[in-house]
Amino acid sequence: MLSAHPELKTMFNAESQVDGSQRRRLAGAILAYAANIDKLVALDAPLDKIAHTHARLNVLPEQYPIVGFHLLAAIKTVLGEAATPDVIDAWAAAYGQLADILIAREKTIYDAPELATAN
């Protein structure tokens, strides 16, 4: 993703990219989201922390589709033949819903800058 979109490099800690911890955190967040998709209240605190981190980094709504595209490509690679169109569509829908939640939380923070220091 960062090769295709070098403008996003400033959003990510370079050390976390080298040691793979950023990818593991993203994968863990996506899996936690999937495991709690029917009880999202369980993820309020982690999603709030992510939204505040994104706000500090000035993540923009138009950057979510870029991450989503590359995330789905990675899922296809990992799952191989198991990545049927239905499976990928389900992951795309879940990522879209997660992105919408984070974008809304981040908008609240951007609209009230004093919230940016809350976490």
C-alpha positions as CSV (number, residue, x, y, z in Angstrom):
1,M,0.0,0.0,0.0
2,L,2.7,2.5,0.9
3,S,4.6,1.8,-2.3
4,A,1.4,2.6,-4.3
5,H,0.5,5.6,-2.0
6,P,3.7,7.1,-0.6
7,E,1.7,10.1,0.6
8,L,0.4,7.9,3.4
9,K,3.9,7.0,4.8
10,T,3.7,9.9,7.3
11,M,0.6,8.2,8.8
12,F,2.5,5.2,9.8
13,N,5.4,4.6,12.2
14,A,8.4,3.5,10.0
15,E,9.6,1.1,12.7
16,S,6.2,-0.5,13.0
17,Q,6.3,-1.1,9.2
18,V,9.7,-2.8,9.3
19,D,8.9,-5.1,12.3
20,G,5.4,-5.9,11.1
21,S,3.6,-4.7,14.2
22,Q,1.5,-2.2,12.2
23,R,0.1,-5.0,10.0
24,R,-0.5,-7.2,13.1
25,R,-2.4,-4.4,14.8
26,L,-4.5,-3.8,11.8
27,A,-5.2,-7.5,11.3
28,G,-6.1,-7.8,15.0
29,A,-8.4,-4.8,14.9
30,I,-10.2,-6.2,11.8
31,L,-10.5,-9.7,13.5
32,A,-11.8,-8.1,16.7
33,Y,-14.3,-6.2,14.7
34,A,-15.5,-9.3,12.8
35,A,-15.8,-11.2,16.1
36,N,-17.9,-8.5,17.6
37,I,-19.8,-7.3,14.6
38,D,-23.1,-8.1,16.3
39,K,-22.2,-6.5,19.6
40,L,-20.2,-3.4,18.6
41,V,-20.6,-1.8,22.0
42,A,-17.8,-4.2,23.1
43,L,-15.5,-2.3,20.9
44,D,-16.3,1.2,22.0
45,A,-13.1,1.8,23.9
46,P,-10.7,0.4,21.2
47,L,-12.6,2.2,18.4
48,D,-12.4,5.5,20.4
49,K,-8.7,5.0,20.9
50,I,-8.2,4.3,17.1
51,A,-10.3,7.4,16.2
52,H,-8.2,9.6,18.5
53,T,-5.0,8.3,17.0
54,H,-6.4,8.8,13.5
55,A,-7.4,12.4,14.4
56,R,-3.9,13.1,15.7
57,L,-2.5,11.9,12.4
58,N,-5.2,13.8,10.4
59,V,-6.5,10.7,8.7
60,L,-9.1,11.7,6.1
61,P,-12.3,9.9,5.0
62,E,-10.9,9.6,1.4
63,Q,-8.0,7.5,2.7
64,Y,-10.2,4.7,4.0
65,P,-10.9,3.3,0.5
66,I,-7.2,3.1,-0.2
67,V,-6.6,1.0,3.0
68,G,-9.7,-1.0,2.2
69,F,-8.6,-1.9,-1.3
70,H,-5.2,-3.1,0.0
71,L,-6.7,-4.9,2.9
72,L,-9.0,-6.8,0.7
73,A,-6.1,-7.7,-1.6
74,A,-4.2,-9.0,1.4
75,I,-7.2,-11.1,2.5
76,K,-7.4,-12.6,-1.0
77,T,-3.8,-13.5,-0.8
78,V,-4.0,-15.1,2.6
79,L,-7.2,-17.0,1.9
80,G,-6.3,-18.0,-1.6
81,E,-9.1,-20.1,-3.2
82,A,-11.2,-19.7,-0.1
83,A,-11.6,-16.0,-1.0
84,T,-14.7,-16.5,-3.0
85,P,-16.6,-13.4,-4.2
86,D,-19.1,-13.9,-1.3
87,V,-16.3,-14.0,1.3
88,I,-14.6,-10.9,-0.2
89,D,-18.0,-9.1,-0.4
90,A,-18.6,-9.8,3.2
91,W,-15.2,-8.5,4.3
92,A,-15.7,-5.4,2.1
93,A,-19.0,-4.7,3.7
94,A,-17.6,-5.2,7.2
95,Y,-14.6,-2.9,6.4
96,G,-17.0,-0.3,5.0
97,Q,-19.1,-0.4,8.1
98,L,-16.0,-0.1,10.3
99,A,-14.6,2.8,8.2
100,D,-18.0,4.6,8.5
101,I,-17.9,4.2,12.3
102,L,-14.4,5.5,12.5
103,I,-15.0,8.4,10.0
104,A,-18.0,9.5,12.1
105,R,-16.0,9.4,15.4
106,E,-13.1,11.2,13.8
107,K,-15.5,13.9,12.5
108,T,-16.7,14.5,16.0
109,I,-13.1,14.9,17.1
110,Y,-12.2,17.2,14.2
111,D,-15.3,19.3,14.9
112,A,-14.4,19.6,18.6
113,P,-10.6,19.8,18.7
114,E,-10.6,19.8,22.5
115,L,-11.6,16.1,22.2
116,A,-8.4,15.2,20.4
117,T,-6.5,15.3,23.6
118,A,-9.1,13.1,25.5
119,N,-7.2,9.9,24.8
